[in-house]
Amino acid sequence: MLDHLSIQCTDVGASARFYDSVLAPLGGTRVMDFGQAIGYGTDPHPSFWIGAQTTGGPNRETHIAFVAHDRAEVDAFFAAAIALGAEVLHAPRLWPEYHARYYGAFVRDPDGNNVEAVCHSG
């Protein structure tokens, strides 16, 4: 349903290091890099962008959930995040309140956003 999503970051370099690391296990890479705007995706079309904060005050928390193809990818996303010192919101586990096979992990990015990797299959 979404074509792309963009978030503003107070420190693009720190956010780029975070997203380079946590998106790699999910197959995400930098597709475009304009220095202060970086697009990530799994093909030539970037679907997730980070950029320098240009409007408003401090960001409100945003929740971003990235697709993982299996539970091992969720676990690798989580390991990459904690290796960078990310705050753990929820370690990888099943979330049966969402549905029986919802397996996800939640961490904070450098700007305090709630970032998740989720797998919907067994």
CORDA-V234317 format. One record per backbone hydrogen bond with DSSP energy under -1.0 kcal/mol. CO is the residue of the C=O (numbers start at 1). NH is the residue of the N-H. E is the energy in kcal/mol with one decimal. If there is no record, write none. Layout:
BEGIN
co=CO nh=NH e=E
co=CO nh=NH e=E
END
This chain:
BEGIN
co=5 nh=49 e=-3.2
co=7 nh=51 e=-1.7
co=9 nh=53 e=-1.9
co=11 nh=15 e=-2.4
co=12 nh=16 e=-2.9
co=13 nh=17 e=-2.2
co=14 nh=18 e=-2.0
co=15 nh=19 e=-3.0
co=16 nh=20 e=-2.9
co=17 nh=21 e=-1.6
co=18 nh=22 e=-2.7
co=19 nh=23 e=-2.0
co=23 nh=28 e=-2.5
co=24 nh=27 e=-1.8
co=29 nh=41 e=-2.2
co=32 nh=39 e=-2.8
co=34 nh=36 e=-1.9
co=36 nh=52 e=-1.9
co=37 nh=34 e=-3.3
co=38 nh=50 e=-2.3
co=39 nh=31 e=-3.3
co=39 nh=32 e=-1.8
co=40 nh=47 e=-2.2
co=40 nh=48 e=-2.0
co=41 nh=29 e=-2.5
co=47 nh=5 e=-1.9
co=48 nh=40 e=-3.6
co=49 nh=7 e=-2.1
co=50 nh=38 e=-2.7
co=51 nh=9 e=-3.3
co=62 nh=114 e=-2.2
co=64 nh=116 e=-3.1
co=66 nh=118 e=-2.5
co=70 nh=74 e=-1.3
co=71 nh=75 e=-2.5
co=72 nh=76 e=-2.3
co=73 nh=77 e=-2.6
co=74 nh=78 e=-2.4
co=75 nh=79 e=-2.5
co=76 nh=80 e=-2.4
co=77 nh=81 e=-2.2
co=78 nh=82 e=-2.6
co=79 nh=83 e=-1.9
co=81 nh=86 e=-2.3
co=82 nh=85 e=-1.3
co=87 nh=108 e=-2.0
co=90 nh=106 e=-2.6
co=93 nh=104 e=-2.2
co=95 nh=98 e=-2.1
co=95 nh=99 e=-1.5
co=99 nh=102 e=-1.7
co=102 nh=95 e=-3.1
co=103 nh=119 e=-2.7
co=104 nh=93 e=-1.6
co=105 nh=117 e=-1.8
co=106 nh=89 e=-2.2
co=106 nh=90 e=-2.2
co=107 nh=115 e=-3.4
co=109 nh=112 e=-2.3
co=113 nh=109 e=-1.9
co=114 nh=64 e=-2.5
co=115 nh=107 e=-2.7
co=116 nh=66 e=-3.1
co=117 nh=105 e=-1.8
co=118 nh=68 e=-2.9
co=119 nh=103 e=-2.6
END
